[in-house]
Amino acid sequence: MDEVTKEELKWKFYRLAIVLNAIVLIVALGVVALLKLQGHYAIPAALILFAAALGLGLYFRKHYSATRRWLDEQP
């Protein structure tokens, strides 16, 4: 693997790691919102956060698969 390809892999991995960390953080915030918020705001806030985590999860899976295919194609 040449230097340019290694650099590209590093940035692809970095992006995926950041997205995965964001997913974990958003799910944790959703659980906290569900347990700590009072009144009528707890369930809608948690649902919005869980939906955002689901959307990011789909984005992550798509880009993870593409990165894995790209890496398998490298000599």
Buried (B, 14 or more C-beta within 10 A) or exposed (E): EEEEEEEBBEEBEEEBEEBBEBBEEBBEBBEEBBEEBEEEEBEEBBEEBBEBBEEBBEBBEEBBEEBEEEBEEEE
